[in-house]
């Protein structure tokens, strides 16, 4: 029964993740030239992935096997921060 609950929980997390991804993509696509909108979206994404990188680093230090998520979220955090600080190059309004 626990396995079914864990699988159900993972399915809900995956659906939530996809919902957030679709929402951000469709909301931002028409506002991709707006400096303030991109600042909000990229700021949220970069902060989120920076926090997950820190959490994964703490779990790796504690002995968990979370090296792959640590690297993945670290790369995403770096890319989102890079986009955040360089958004002036493509944002026209």
Secondary structure, DSSP 8 states (H G I E B T S, - for coil): -HHHHHHHHHHHHHHHHHHHHHHHHHHHHTTTT-HHHHHHHHHHHHHHHHHHHHHHHHHHHTT---HHHHHHHHHHHHHHHHHHHTGGGT---
